[in-house]
Amino acid sequence: MATDAYKALVGEAFSKEVHFDTPGITEFAALCGDTNPLHHDAAYAAASRFGGIIASGPQVTSLMMAMIAAFFASRGPGVGLGFNFRLRSAVRADEVVTMRWRVTGVSAKRSLGGHVISLEGEAVRPGGTVAVTATGEVLGMDTP
């Protein structure tokens, strides 16, 4: 991708809705080794301040990072450089969460052979409660 094409991304936004269900939450937590009973034990989770099963932070944040990978995949080679997440509210089982990202900046980085693309994102629960805020940087690699 050329410099002008990368710079044209500034301001572009993308989003998707994700349904978090109990089987998916439990399976993800087990696969990543998260043994917190809030993700596995319905009785324990029901007695907690959350009132039921909640998704693990890694589940929500990995889905957010995957969105970026999918968005840039059609635009050429790229890799993630770093992400920062702030977990602000639990995502409960059976919620549909809106995840969105916006490109906030692009700068050429010759030493890496491409452009550093900055993004801001969030995951929003039903009713408008922000569950996660995020920033990230990806490297869009120049193609000959």
HUBELGI-V284545 format. One record per residue. N is the residue number from 0. BURIAL is + if it has 9 or more other C-alpha atoms within 8 Angstrom, else -. Layout:
BEGIN
<<N BURIAL> <N BURIAL>>
END
This chain:
BEGIN
<<0 +> <1 -> <2 -> <3 -> <4 -> <5 +> <6 +> <7 -> <8 +> <9 +> <10 -> <11 -> <12 -> <13 -> <14 -> <15 -> <16 -> <17 -> <18 -> <19 +> <20 +> <21 +> <22 -> <23 -> <24 +> <25 +> <26 -> <27 +> <28 +> <29 +> <30 -> <31 -> <32 -> <33 -> <34 -> <35 -> <36 -> <37 +> <38 +> <39 +> <40 +> <41 +> <42 -> <43 +> <44 +> <45 +> <46 +> <47 -> <48 -> <49 +> <50 -> <51 +> <52 +> <53 +> <54 +> <55 +> <56 -> <57 -> <58 +> <59 +> <60 +> <61 -> <62 -> <63 +> <64 -> <65 -> <66 -> <67 +> <68 +> <69 -> <70 +> <71 +> <72 +> <73 -> <74 -> <75 +> <76 +> <77 +> <78 -> <79 +> <80 -> <81 -> <82 +> <83 -> <84 +> <85 -> <86 +> <87 -> <88 -> <89 +> <90 +> <91 +> <92 +> <93 -> <94 +> <95 +> <96 +> <97 +> <98 +> <99 +> <100 +> <101 +> <102 +> <103 +> <104 +> <105 +> <106 -> <107 -> <108 +> <109 -> <110 -> <111 -> <112 -> <113 +> <114 +> <115 +> <116 +> <117 +> <118 +> <119 +> <120 +> <121 +> <122 +> <123 +> <124 +> <125 -> <126 -> <127 -> <128 -> <129 +> <130 +> <131 +> <132 +> <133 +> <134 +> <135 +> <136 +> <137 +> <138 +> <139 +> <140 +> <141 +> <142 -> <143 ->>
END
